[in-house]
Amino acid sequence: MSKEPVAVVGIGQTKHVAARRDVSIAGLVREAAGRALQDAELTWADVDAVVIGKAPDFFEGVMMPELYLADALGAVGKPMLRVHTAGSVGGSTALVAAGLVAARVHGTVLTLAFEKQSESNAMWGLSLPIPFQQPLLAGAGGFFAPHVRAYMRRSGAPDTVGSLVAYKDRRNALKNPYAHLHEHDITLEKVQASPMLWDPIRYSETCPSSDGACAMVLTDRAGAARAPRPPAWMLGGAMRSEPTLFAGKDFVSPQAGKDCAADVYRQAGIADPRRDIDAVEMYVPFSWYEPMWLENLGFAEAGEGWKLTESGVTELYGDLPVNMSGGVLSANPIGASGMIRFAEAALQVRGQAGEHQVDGARKVLGHAYGGGSQFFSMWLVGSQPPES
């Protein structure tokens, strides 16, 4: 039996900020979910199941928050599922929800991911001493900075590339009303003059700590036919994982990332991603990961990704726009960050991305990674349904 086509008919986000002190976690998720339902012109009664995701519970100190959030998400008496794959969880959550529709288990599913970082401290939460594990030092940047250095040595990339990415994404964020960072006076010189946090990663080349939530309404072909606006159609989706540490692991271009992208492209019939995909919402919490992931995802040959960034290919009006929304560098509610990439990809093919819309975007990739580059989730969405 063939899979049921999956359509994104509703998308909702909160404004991502440093601290949403006006709402509880329940209020935060309800806001995003309500906006997604409003976009789809549906009610809570139309939802058959809810799939929720977030990063580790110790980021807020509330264990299994999905249990008390069931009421806020209209899930009382309905199936509710929690997903967790570290930083990639927002993407994985959307894929689990899509799988329920594709398998015809449910007709319409609300999927949501969130983080309220202001209620704890994720950087130090990530710095816990764990026996027999490599220490993260101070936050994720301490873990990833050596991998960036390895990429620079391997590719010969000049040390200016990271600041180019950050400057681009912060300018893109000015066109996105939901982005956390709106730095109206941003200049390339200011990025390059910002303090060095983890050599070679500067302060302005890192993601913020944000409170925020993102939700989507996914439905089947019948539900899409009733939708008030053209949906985004899922053309391919996949998850892959590998251990955090193992002999021979390539931290610069993890095999799990390559395998995940290859599976998505196979499902969607993509022979040449550089030619066939119009734009990418990519999980880039530290600016240097844009050129690294361009290679990992097959948009550039090994060692060549930084040249796409340097030549302006990834600019909003370039040949392959990357992180049109401002990306993780401009808003990072960790548990939701991956879903925001997926949702922003869907907004693009629906023509609903506002000032950061890419003209003629028909196929857009949403990408997320998490942990020590060990979890990957991706989907490709299009303006037309997949071929039967």
Number of C-alpha atoms within 10 A of each C-alpha: 4 7 11 19 22 31 32 28 31 29 28 23 28 22 19 24 23 18 15 20 13 7 12 12 23 16 15 24 27 23 22 25 30 22 19 27 22 15 18 24 15 17 12 13 8 13 21 19 24 22 25 30 28 31 26 22 13 14 23 19 13 14 12 12 17 20 13 13 18 18 13 18 27 20 21 14 10 12 13 20 17 19 21 17 24 22 29 31 33 39 34 32 28 31 25 20 27 29 17 21 24 22 16 16 12 19 21 27 26 29 30 33 34 32 29 30 23 18 18 14 16 20 17 14 16 18 16 13 12 9 7 6 9 11 15 19 15 16 18 19 23 17 17 21 18 17 19 23 18 14 22 20 12 12 16 12 19 12 13 14 18 28 24 21 30 31 22 23 27 30 24 23 27 20 18 23 15 19 26 27 24 19 12 10 7 15 16 14 10 13 20 19 13 14 14 13 16 18 13 17 25 21 16 25 29 22 23 20 25 28 28 34 31 34 32 31 27 32 32 24 17 13 17 22 14 12 19 13 15 17 28 30 27 25 27 23 28 21 24 19 20 16 12 14 14 8 5 6 13 13 19 22 19 18 17 22 26 17 18 23 26 18 19 21 25 13 14 20 15 18 12 11 18 16 11 14 21 22 28 24 28 28 29 30 25 24 28 30 23 25 27 25 23 25 20 24 21 18 19 19 11 18 18 17 22 29 17 19 24 18 10 17 15 25 22 22 15 15 15 21 20 30 31 31 32 29 29 30 28 33 30 32 31 34 34 33 35 37 34 37 29 32 26 27 31 35 24 30 27 23 18 15 18 13 14 20 21 21 11 12 20 21 24 28 28 26 31 28 30 22 18 17 25 22 25 31 31 31 29 27 33 26 23 17 16 16 8 7
